[in-house]
Amino acid sequence: MENLKDIHIGTLVREYVNEQGIDMNRICRFLHSTENEILEMYSMKSLDADVLLKWAKLLKYDFFRLYSSHLILYAPVGRQNKNEVKSKLPQFRKSLYTKEIIDFILELLADKKKTPVEIINQYGIPKSTLNKWISKYKQ
């Protein structure tokens, strides 16, 4: 899995295009862009949301989930403030871990890059949750 702490979306899009073998002419037509503009997108660390949405549709891959996974792993959980104004926007539970995140955490353990205590402290994953993952996904 790619490092979710530092996402370079252009590189990831290019890698996925190469994996899927998508023809440059098809990409240009779909995105209404020139080949040079596509190559420039590959070099960009971030892309406009509309452009990234088009890439996601073309490649049938949810690139936005990379950012959601980053938030789950690296954004601290905030405490609810009694004076906080309720938003009309949808509220999401941060504690929902995707299979990719679970695999990432278990890979850190398997490769001995982090100890369980380091994972619990750095990512805020409850000890009981980590232990369930270890027993459930033990290889």
ZIQUI-V106346 format. One record per backbone hydrogen bond with DSSP energy under -0.5 kcal/mol. CO is the residue of the C=O (numbers start at 0). NH is the residue of the N-H. Records with the same first field share a line. If there is no record, write none. Layout:
CO=NH ; NH
This chain:
1=3
5=7
6=8
7=11
8=12
9=13
10=14
11=15
12=16
13=17
14=18
15=19
16=20 ; 21
22=26
23=27
24=28
25=29
26=30
27=31 ; 32
33=37
34=38
35=39
36=40
37=41
38=42
39=42
40=43
43=9
44=8
47=51
48=52
49=53
50=54
51=55
52=56
53=57
54=58
55=59 ; 60
60=62
61=64
62=65 ; 66
63=66 ; 67
64=68
65=69
66=70
67=71
68=72
69=73
70=74
73=75
80=83
92=95
94=96
97=101
98=102
99=103
100=104
101=105
102=106
103=107
104=108
105=109
106=110
107=112 ; 113
108=111
114=118
115=119
116=120
117=121
118=122 ; 124
119=123
125=129
126=130
127=131
128=132
129=133
130=134
131=135
132=136
